[in-house]
Amino acid sequence: MRPTALLTLAVAFAAALMTGGCTSKCPRPIVYDQATLKAIQQALSDLPLDSILRSVMHDYENERDDLRFCR
């Protein structure tokens, strides 16, 4: 996957979180199928170790975990 595609993916995730936060107190995380999760993991694995996208995606993962406990 190209770096621009990964950046677009990261921006889309952030936008989904912000949009969801505006419409309800506790937005529900998007549920991804196994094929999508595998593709995301592969794309992250292909990134250079110093890629800023690795950090952004780690932050996104933590936010998704926090959403699971939101009530």
N, C-alpha and C positions, 0 to 999 in steps of 0.2 A: 504494500500500500504506500502511496506517495506521501511525503510529509504534509503537503497541502491538504490531502484528504484527511489525514489524522487531525490537523488543526481544525478543519471544518467539523469533524466529529466532536472534538473537545468543545468548540464553541456551541454546537447544537446541544450538547449535554448541559452546559451552563445555562443556555437560554431556556431549556426545558425546566430546569430547577427554578429559575427566576420567575418564569411564567406560572408555574405551579404554585409557587409561594404567594402569588398575588390573588389567586382564586380561592384558596382555602387555607385554613390554619395549618394543616398538616398535609402537604402534597404527597401523593402516592408515587413511589419510585416506579419507573417503567420496568416492566418485566421483559427480559430478553430471552429468546430461545437459545438452546444449546449451541446451535450453529453460529449464531451471532456472537455469543460469549467466546467461543473458540476463535472466531475471526478477530475479535477485539484483542484477545490475549496474544495471538500471533502478531498482530500489528504492533502491540506494545513491545513484544520481544524483539521485533526487528528494529526498534529505535536505538539510536546510539545511547550509551549509558548516561551521557551528560545532557540528554534532550530535556528541554523544559516541559515537554508534553508528558514525560514520565511523572514529574512532580504534580502537574495539573491533574492527571488521571488519578494519582494517589489521593489528592484532596477530594476529588469527586467521589471516589470510593468511600472515603470517610463520611462525606455528607450523606451518601445513600445509606450507610449504616445508621447514622443519626436519625434519618427519616423513619426507619423501622421502629424507633422508640417514641416517635412523636405521637401525641394523642390530642 
